[in-house]
């Protein structure tokens, strides 16, 4: 009876200790994988969690800590990681660290001269044994039991086959050998005389030797040709004496080179400035058209004498209820140059079939039309709520003064709606500044510029331009894309600050 309270007292500390050990194991595993920044972030969060949940002085923060930790992991860490990448040459050609790139060369092998062996694989329960036999059948070797569950480098020592054989009569079928081929290719079998064998065919293992060995300093020596490779920490490649780079490359810190390249290199500066100008124009015109149409419809639907107002409101709000990507794909079909309904109607009425996707100006017009369609319902609903909050006395006084509907709109409705709507307009501008889904699904940034060396289109905005550099360019330059992303983040952060300032000013004026 008396032991129950004591047991309960120890449950909490024991669970906390178990979670702490699990978290430390996770930090160690992440660190061992080479993700130092992520491991440090997790370690800091675990340390803060232990402090917050064990200190009585920080009791009130226990309820806030999960949200703060989520912000650090899912917001702060990706930002810091992106900024860190922007100062490196990280790309599809420079994926590895220096140590891993060096080890890649040291692990490279070639088939050397020597006797090759016929290879047979036998099942041994859930494991496997390999039997090697030379051409004349005079020598045979067997390996210990192998799990072969992962395609990871594995070195085993083979022993001469016992006089009585393996005791296993049925080798595995060829289809099983093919299935295990990745694991078998990672297998190195060492014979008693020190000869190392690697898989050279589905049924054959042959002698191999390491292609490179470590030379003086940090050099690598090719054992076949005697050629010396030297690491170049400016380019991130091992280089031959002729300065020819030998892949794979490795990551190095390059400082502000990507940022300077964006703003000074003509190959990047010209499309960047044009795309930046279109991004600002696209975001501003989208907000202007969507807000104008939404406000106009809100004013019309606020007219008390209008019949079937509820039906009109429902129909006009429907575009916002449909998922955006579905609407975009539907419009992509409607604007099809040859078979789209829009061109069929225009051809029937006026005899024209605009090239919406190949003409740069028409492609931009199409994007603005689609984005206005997607954005006006939300603006309409917000404006309807703001209009209902305007005192009716103002309109009554205006009617007594003999003012008409246009005067009421420009002197009463629009000024009183526009002030509280300003922060929302700024937020909408910031959202459309990064409206990747619309551009990617509708035009994918095309038609492309014809005078640029890198992939860039006339309808690309900065975020889609960044995506194409990172994932569609032949070099897949992640570091450069991270630098552009950092610039975009700074712009959006500035817009968010303006939004907060505008909201604060609106609240102070409301008082």
C-alpha positions as CSV (number, residue, x, y, z in Angstrom):
1,X,0.0,0.0,0.0
2,X,2.7,2.5,1.0
3,X,4.9,1.6,-2.1
4,X,2.3,3.0,-4.6
5,X,3.0,6.7,-4.0
6,X,6.7,6.1,-4.1
7,X,6.4,4.2,-7.4
8,X,4.3,7.0,-8.9
9,X,6.9,9.5,-7.8
10,X,9.5,7.7,-9.9
11,X,7.4,7.2,-13.1
12,X,7.9,10.8,-14.3
13,X,11.7,11.0,-13.8
14,X,12.1,7.6,-15.4
15,X,10.0,8.5,-18.4
16,X,12.0,11.8,-18.7
17,X,15.3,10.0,-18.5
18,X,14.2,7.5,-21.2
19,X,13.1,10.3,-23.5
20,X,16.4,12.2,-22.9
21,X,18.4,9.0,-23.8
22,X,16.3,8.6,-26.9
23,X,16.9,12.2,-27.9
24,X,20.6,11.9,-27.3
25,X,20.7,8.8,-29.4
26,X,18.9,10.7,-32.2
27,X,21.4,13.6,-31.9
28,X,24.3,11.1,-32.2
29,X,22.7,9.4,-35.2
30,X,22.1,12.7,-37.0
31,X,25.6,13.9,-36.2
32,X,27.1,10.7,-37.5
33,X,25.2,11.2,-40.7
34,X,27.0,14.5,-41.2
35,X,24.1,16.8,-40.5
36,X,25.9,18.9,-37.9
37,X,23.5,21.9,-38.0
38,X,20.5,19.7,-37.5
39,X,22.2,17.8,-34.7
40,X,23.1,21.0,-32.9
41,X,19.5,22.3,-33.2
42,X,18.1,19.1,-31.8
43,X,20.6,19.1,-28.9
44,X,19.8,22.8,-28.0
45,X,16.0,22.0,-28.0
46,X,16.5,18.9,-25.9
47,X,18.6,20.9,-23.4
48,X,16.1,23.6,-23.2
49,X,13.3,21.1,-22.8
50,X,15.1,19.4,-19.9
51,X,15.6,22.9,-18.3
52,X,12.0,24.1,-18.8
53,X,10.4,20.9,-17.6
54,X,12.6,20.4,-14.5
55,X,12.8,24.0,-13.3
56,X,10.0,25.4,-11.1
57,X,10.8,28.9,-12.0
58,X,10.0,28.2,-15.7
59,X,6.7,26.4,-14.9
60,X,4.6,28.8,-17.0
61,X,6.8,28.2,-20.1
62,X,6.0,24.5,-20.1
63,X,2.8,25.3,-22.1
64,X,4.6,27.6,-24.6
65,X,7.7,25.4,-25.1
66,X,6.1,22.9,-27.6
67,X,5.0,25.7,-29.9
68,X,8.4,27.5,-29.6
69,X,10.2,24.2,-30.3
70,X,8.1,23.6,-33.4
71,X,8.9,27.1,-34.7
72,X,12.6,26.5,-34.2
73,X,12.6,23.1,-36.0
74,X,10.2,23.9,-38.8
75,X,10.8,27.6,-39.4
76,X,14.1,28.8,-38.0
77,X,16.2,25.7,-38.8
78,X,15.1,25.6,-42.5
79,X,15.9,29.3,-42.8
80,X,19.4,28.8,-41.3
81,X,20.0,25.7,-43.3
82,X,19.1,27.5,-46.6
83,X,21.3,30.5,-45.7
84,X,24.2,28.1,-44.9
85,X,23.8,26.3,-48.2
86,X,23.9,29.6,-50.1
87,X,27.5,30.1,-48.9
88,X,28.6,26.8,-50.4
89,X,29.0,25.3,-53.9
90,X,26.4,22.6,-53.1
91,X,25.1,21.2,-56.4
92,X,24.4,18.0,-58.2
93,X,28.2,17.9,-59.0
94,X,29.3,18.8,-55.5
95,X,27.0,16.7,-53.2
96,X,29.6,15.0,-50.9
97,X,31.8,16.2,-48.1
98,X,35.5,16.2,-48.7
99,X,36.0,13.1,-46.6
100,X,33.3,11.2,-48.4
101,X,34.6,12.2,-51.8
102,X,38.1,11.2,-50.9
103,X,36.8,7.8,-49.6
104,X,34.9,7.3,-52.8
105,X,38.2,7.4,-54.8
106,X,39.9,5.2,-52.3
107,X,37.1,2.6,-52.5
108,X,37.3,2.5,-56.3
109,X,38.5,-0.8,-57.7
110,X,39.5,-2.3,-61.0
111,X,39.8,-5.9,-62.1
112,X,43.4,-6.9,-61.8
113,X,45.3,-9.8,-63.3
114,X,44.7,-13.1,-61.6
115,X,42.6,-16.1,-61.3
116,X,38.8,-15.7,-61.4
117,X,36.3,-17.9,-59.7
118,X,32.9,-19.5,-60.5
119,X,30.4,-18.2,-58.0
120,X,27.4,-20.1,-56.5
121,X,25.1,-18.8,-53.8
122,X,23.4,-21.2,-51.4
123,X,20.6,-20.5,-49.0
124,X,21.3,-21.2,-45.3
125,X,18.1,-20.5,-43.4
126,X,17.5,-16.8,-43.7
127,X,21.1,-16.2,-44.6
128,X,23.3,-17.1,-47.5
129,X,26.7,-18.8,-48.2
130,X,28.8,-18.2,-51.2
131,X,31.0,-20.9,-52.8
132,X,33.9,-20.0,-55.1
133,X,35.6,-22.5,-57.4
134,X,38.4,-21.9,-59.8
135,X,38.4,-22.9,-63.5
136,X,39.9,-26.3,-63.1
137,X,37.9,-27.2,-60.0
138,X,41.1,-27.7,-57.9
139,X,40.4,-25.0,-55.4
140,X,37.1,-24.1,-53.7
141,X,36.4,-21.6,-50.9
142,X,33.3,-20.9,-48.9
143,X,32.2,-17.8,-47.0
144,X,30.6,-17.6,-43.5
145,X,26.8,-17.0,-43.4
146,X,25.8,-13.7,-44.9
147,X,22.6,-11.7,-44.1
148,X,22.7,-9.7,-47.4
149,X,19.9,-7.5,-46.1
150,X,21.5,-4.1,-47.2
151,X,23.6,-2.9,-50.1
152,X,26.4,-1.7,-47.9
153,X,30.2,-2.4,-48.3
154,X,31.0,-5.7,-46.6
155,X,34.3,-7.6,-46.4
156,X,34.4,-11.3,-45.4
157,X,37.1,-13.9,-45.3
158,X,36.6,-17.1,-47.2
159,X,38.0,-20.4,-46.0
160,X,38.8,-23.6,-48.0
161,X,35.8,-25.7,-48.5
162,X,35.5,-28.6,-46.0
163,X,36.2,-32.1,-47.2
164,X,32.5,-33.0,-46.8
165,X,31.3,-29.9,-48.6
166,X,28.8,-27.4,-47.4
167,X,26.1,-29.8,-46.7
168,X,23.7,-27.7,-48.8
169,X,22.8,-29.2,-52.2
170,X,20.4,-26.7,-53.7
171,X,21.8,-23.4,-54.9
172,X,19.4,-20.4,-55.0
173,X,17.8,-19.7,-58.4
174,X,19.1,-17.1,-60.8
175,X,16.3,-14.7,-60.1
176,X,17.3,-14.6,-56.5
177,X,20.9,-13.8,-57.4
178,X,19.6,-11.0,-59.6
179,X,17.5,-9.7,-56.7
180,X,20.6,-9.7,-54.4
181,X,22.9,-8.2,-57.0
182,X,23.2,-4.8,-55.3
183,X,24.3,-6.5,-52.0
184,X,26.6,-8.9,-53.8
185,X,28.3,-6.1,-55.7
186,X,29.1,-4.4,-52.4
187,X,30.6,-7.7,-51.1
188,X,34.4,-8.2,-51.0
189,X,35.6,-11.7,-50.4
190,X,39.2,-12.1,-49.1
191,X,41.0,-15.4,-49.8
192,X,43.5,-16.9,-47.3
193,X,46.4,-15.7,-49.4
194,X,45.1,-12.1,-49.1
195,X,43.6,-11.8,-52.6
196,X,40.4,-9.8,-52.7
197,X,37.6,-10.8,-55.0
198,X,34.6,-8.7,-56.2
199,X,31.6,-9.6,-58.3
200,X,32.4,-9.3,-62.0
201,X,29.4,-11.2,-63.4
202,X,26.2,-12.9,-62.2
203,X,28.1,-16.2,-61.7
204,X,31.7,-15.0,-61.3
205,X,34.0,-13.2,-58.8
206,X,37.4,-11.9,-59.9
207,X,40.5,-10.4,-58.3
208,X,40.3,-6.6,-57.8
209,X,42.7,-3.9,-56.6
210,X,42.1,-0.4,-55.3
211,X,42.5,2.1,-58.1
212,X,43.8,4.9,-55.9
213,X,46.1,5.0,-52.9
214,X,47.0,7.9,-50.6
215,X,50.0,9.9,-51.7
216,X,52.0,12.7,-50.1
217,X,49.9,15.3,-48.4
218,X,46.3,15.1,-49.6
219,X,47.0,13.7,-53.0
220,X,45.7,10.4,-54.5
221,X,47.8,8.3,-56.8
222,X,46.3,6.2,-59.6
223,X,47.9,2.7,-59.2
224,X,47.2,1.9,-62.9
225,X,48.6,5.0,-64.5
226,X,50.6,6.7,-61.7
227,X,48.5,9.9,-62.3
228,X,48.3,12.1,-59.2
229,X,45.0,13.8,-58.2
230,X,45.2,17.0,-56.0
231,X,42.2,18.5,-54.2
232,X,41.3,22.0,-55.3
233,X,39.4,23.6,-52.4
234,X,38.4,26.6,-54.5
235,X,36.4,24.5,-57.1
236,X,35.6,21.5,-54.9
237,X,37.1,18.9,-57.1
238,X,40.1,16.6,-57.3
239,X,42.1,17.6,-60.3
240,X,44.5,15.9,-62.7
241,X,47.8,17.6,-63.4
242,X,46.2,19.2,-66.5
243,X,43.7,20.9,-64.1
244,X,40.8,18.7,-65.4
245,X,38.2,18.1,-62.7
246,X,37.5,14.5,-61.7
247,X,34.0,13.9,-60.4
248,X,32.5,13.5,-57.8
249,X,33.1,16.9,-56.4
250,X,32.9,17.9,-52.7
251,X,31.4,20.9,-50.9
252,X,33.5,23.9,-50.1
253,X,32.7,27.3,-48.6
254,X,32.7,30.0,-51.3
255,X,31.5,33.0,-49.3
256,X,29.4,35.6,-51.0
257,X,30.1,34.3,-54.6
258,X,26.5,33.3,-55.3
259,X,25.1,36.6,-54.2
260,X,27.7,38.5,-56.2
261,X,26.9,36.2,-59.2
262,X,23.2,37.0,-59.0
263,X,23.7,40.7,-59.1
264,X,26.9,41.1,-61.2
265,X,27.1,38.1,-63.6
266,X,25.4,39.2,-66.8
267,X,24.1,35.7,-67.4
268,X,22.2,35.8,-64.1
269,X,21.6,39.5,-63.7
270,X,19.6,40.1,-66.9
271,X,17.0,37.4,-66.3
272,X,17.0,38.0,-62.6
273,X,16.2,41.7,-63.0
274,X,13.5,41.0,-65.6
275,X,12.0,38.2,-63.5
276,X,12.1,40.4,-60.4
277,X,10.2,43.2,-62.3
278,X,7.6,40.8,-63.5
279,X,7.2,39.3,-60.0
280,X,6.5,42.7,-58.5
281,X,4.1,43.5,-61.4
282,X,2.4,40.2,-61.2
283,X,1.8,40.4,-57.4
284,X,0.7,44.1,-57.5
285,X,-1.7,43.6,-60.5
286,X,-3.2,40.4,-59.0
287,X,-3.9,42.2,-55.7
288,X,-5.3,45.3,-57.6
289,X,-7.6,43.3,-59.9
290,X,-8.8,40.8,-57.2
291,X,-9.4,43.5,-54.7
292,X,-11.2,45.8,-57.2
293,X,-13.4,43.0,-58.5
294,X,-14.1,41.7,-55.0
295,X,-15.0,45.2,-53.7
296,X,-17.2,45.9,-56.7
297,X,-19.2,42.7,-56.3
298,X,-19.4,43.3,-52.5
299,X,-21.0,46.7,-53.1
300,X,-23.5,45.2,-55.6
301,X,-24.4,42.3,-53.3
302,X,-24.9,44.8,-50.4
303,X,-27.8,46.4,-52.3
304,X,-30.8,45.5,-50.2
305,X,-33.2,45.7,-53.2
306,X,-31.3,43.1,-55.2
307,X,-33.3,39.9,-55.7
308,X,-31.7,36.5,-55.1
309,X,-28.7,38.0,-53.3
310,X,-28.1,34.8,-51.4
311,X,-27.9,32.8,-54.7
312,X,-25.5,35.3,-56.3
313,X,-23.3,35.2,-53.2
314,X,-23.1,31.4,-53.3
315,X,-22.3,31.3,-57.0
316,X,-19.7,34.0,-56.8
317,X,-18.0,32.4,-53.8
318,X,-17.8,28.9,-55.5
319,X,-14.4,29.6,-57.2
320,X,-12.9,29.9,-53.7
321,X,-14.4,26.6,-52.6
322,X,-12.8,24.6,-55.4
323,X,-9.2,23.6,-54.7
324,X,-6.9,26.0,-56.5
325,X,-4.8,23.4,-58.4
326,X,-8.0,22.0,-59.9
327,X,-9.1,25.4,-61.1
328,X,-5.7,26.1,-62.6
329,X,-5.7,22.8,-64.5
330,X,-9.2,23.5,-65.8
331,X,-8.1,27.0,-67.0
332,X,-5.1,25.4,-68.6
333,X,-7.4,23.3,-70.7
334,X,-9.8,26.2,-71.4
335,X,-6.9,28.4,-72.7
336,X,-5.5,25.6,-74.9
337,X,-4.4,27.2,-78.2
338,X,-6.1,24.6,-80.5
339,X,-8.8,22.9,-78.5
340,X,-9.6,25.2,-75.6
341,X,-13.2,26.5,-75.3
342,X,-12.0,30.1,-75.0
343,X,-10.2,30.0,-78.4
344,X,-13.1,28.2,-80.0
345,X,-15.5,30.9,-78.9
346,X,-13.1,33.7,-80.0
347,X,-12.6,32.0,-83.3
348,X,-16.3,31.7,-83.9
349,X,-17.1,35.3,-82.9
350,X,-14.1,37.2,-84.2
351,X,-12.0,34.8,-86.2
352,X,-9.0,34.9,-83.9
353,X,-7.2,32.2,-81.9
354,X,-4.7,33.9,-79.5
355,X,-1.5,32.0,-78.7
356,X,-1.9,32.1,-75.0
357,X,1.0,29.9,-74.1
358,X,3.6,30.9,-76.7
359,X,3.1,34.7,-76.7
360,X,4.8,36.3,-73.7
361,X,2.3,39.1,-73.3
362,X,-0.7,36.9,-73.7
363,X,0.7,34.3,-71.3
364,X,1.0,37.1,-68.6
365,X,-2.5,38.2,-69.3
366,X,-3.7,34.6,-69.0
367,X,-1.9,34.3,-65.6
368,X,-3.5,37.5,-64.3
369,X,-7.0,36.4,-65.4
370,X,-6.7,33.0,-63.7
371,X,-5.2,34.5,-60.5
372,X,-7.9,37.2,-60.4
373,X,-10.5,34.4,-60.7
374,X,-8.9,32.5,-57.8
375,X,-8.5,35.6,-55.6
376,X,-11.6,37.8,-55.9
377,X,-14.0,35.6,-53.8
378,X,-12.0,36.0,-50.6
379,X,-11.7,39.8,-51.2
380,X,-15.5,39.9,-51.9
381,X,-16.4,38.2,-48.6
382,X,-14.0,40.4,-46.6
383,X,-15.3,43.6,-48.2
384,X,-18.9,42.5,-47.6
385,X,-18.2,42.3,-43.9
386,X,-16.4,45.6,-43.8
387,X,-19.3,47.3,-45.7
388,X,-21.8,46.0,-43.2
389,X,-19.7,47.6,-40.4
390,X,-20.1,51.1,-42.0
391,X,-22.7,53.1,-40.1
392,X,-25.9,53.6,-42.1
393,X,-26.1,57.2,-40.9
394,X,-23.4,58.2,-43.3
395,X,-25.3,57.0,-46.3
396,X,-28.5,58.7,-45.0
397,X,-26.7,62.0,-44.6
398,X,-25.2,61.6,-48.1
399,X,-28.7,61.0,-49.5
400,X,-30.0,64.1,-47.9
401,X,-27.1,66.1,-49.5
402,X,-28.2,64.7,-52.9
403,X,-25.1,62.5,-53.5
404,X,-25.3,59.6,-56.0
405,X,-24.0,56.1,-55.8
406,X,-20.6,56.9,-57.3
407,X,-20.1,59.7,-54.7
408,X,-21.1,57.3,-51.9
409,X,-18.6,54.7,-53.2
410,X,-15.6,57.0,-53.6
411,X,-16.3,59.3,-50.6
412,X,-17.7,56.8,-48.0
413,X,-17.4,53.1,-48.9
414,X,-13.9,52.9,-50.4
415,X,-12.1,55.0,-47.8
416,X,-13.7,53.2,-44.9
417,X,-13.1,49.8,-46.4
418,X,-9.6,50.4,-47.7
419,X,-8.0,51.3,-44.3
420,X,-8.8,48.0,-42.6
421,X,-8.2,46.2,-45.8
422,X,-4.7,47.5,-46.3
423,X,-2.9,44.9,-44.1
424,X,-4.7,42.1,-46.0
425,X,-3.7,43.6,-49.3
426,X,-0.1,43.7,-48.2
427,X,-0.3,40.0,-47.0
428,X,-1.9,39.1,-50.4
429,X,1.0,40.8,-52.2
430,X,3.5,38.8,-50.1
431,X,1.6,35.6,-50.9
432,X,1.5,36.2,-54.6
433,X,5.2,37.1,-54.6
434,X,5.8,33.4,-53.9
435,X,2.8,31.9,-55.8
436,X,4.7,29.0,-57.2
437,X,1.7,26.6,-57.7
438,X,0.0,28.9,-60.2
439,X,3.1,29.5,-62.4
440,X,4.3,25.9,-62.2
441,X,0.9,24.3,-63.1
442,X,-0.3,26.9,-65.7
443,X,2.8,27.8,-67.7
444,X,5.9,26.4,-65.9
445,X,7.5,29.8,-66.5
446,X,7.3,29.5,-70.3
447,X,7.7,30.8,-73.0
448,X,11.4,30.9,-72.2
449,X,13.8,33.7,-72.8
450,X,15.9,33.1,-75.9
451,X,18.9,35.2,-74.8
452,X,19.8,33.5,-71.5
453,X,22.3,30.8,-70.7
454,X,20.3,29.4,-67.8
455,X,16.6,28.2,-67.7
456,X,14.4,31.3,-67.3
457,X,11.0,32.1,-68.7
458,X,9.0,35.3,-69.4
459,X,6.3,34.2,-66.9
460,X,8.7,33.0,-64.2
461,X,8.5,34.6,-60.9
462,X,11.4,34.5,-58.5
463,X,10.4,31.4,-56.7
464,X,9.7,29.4,-59.9
465,X,13.0,30.7,-61.3
466,X,14.8,29.5,-58.2
467,X,13.1,26.1,-58.6
468,X,14.2,25.8,-62.2
469,X,17.8,26.6,-61.3
470,X,17.8,24.1,-58.4
471,X,16.0,21.2,-60.1
472,X,15.8,21.7,-63.8
473,X,19.1,23.2,-64.8
474,X,21.7,20.6,-66.0
475,X,24.0,21.5,-63.1
476,X,21.2,21.7,-60.4
477,X,22.9,24.5,-58.5
478,X,21.4,24.2,-55.0
479,X,23.8,26.8,-53.5
480,X,22.8,29.4,-56.1
481,X,19.1,28.6,-55.6
482,X,19.5,28.9,-51.8
483,X,21.1,32.4,-52.3
484,X,18.1,33.5,-54.4
485,X,15.8,32.0,-51.8
486,X,17.5,34.0,-49.1
487,X,17.0,37.2,-51.1
488,X,13.3,36.3,-51.6
489,X,13.0,35.6,-47.9
490,X,14.5,39.1,-47.1
491,X,12.0,40.7,-49.4
492,X,9.0,38.8,-47.9
493,X,10.3,39.6,-44.4
494,X,10.3,43.3,-45.3
495,X,6.8,43.0,-46.6
496,X,5.7,41.3,-43.4
497,X,7.3,44.1,-41.3
498,X,5.4,46.6,-43.4
499,X,2.2,44.6,-42.9
500,X,2.7,44.7,-39.1
501,X,3.4,48.4,-39.2
502,X,0.3,49.0,-41.2
503,X,-1.8,46.9,-38.8
504,X,-0.4,48.8,-35.8
505,X,-1.1,52.2,-37.5
506,X,-4.6,51.1,-38.3
507,X,-5.3,50.1,-34.7
508,X,-3.9,53.4,-33.4
509,X,-6.0,55.4,-35.8
510,X,-9.1,53.3,-34.8
511,X,-8.6,54.4,-31.2
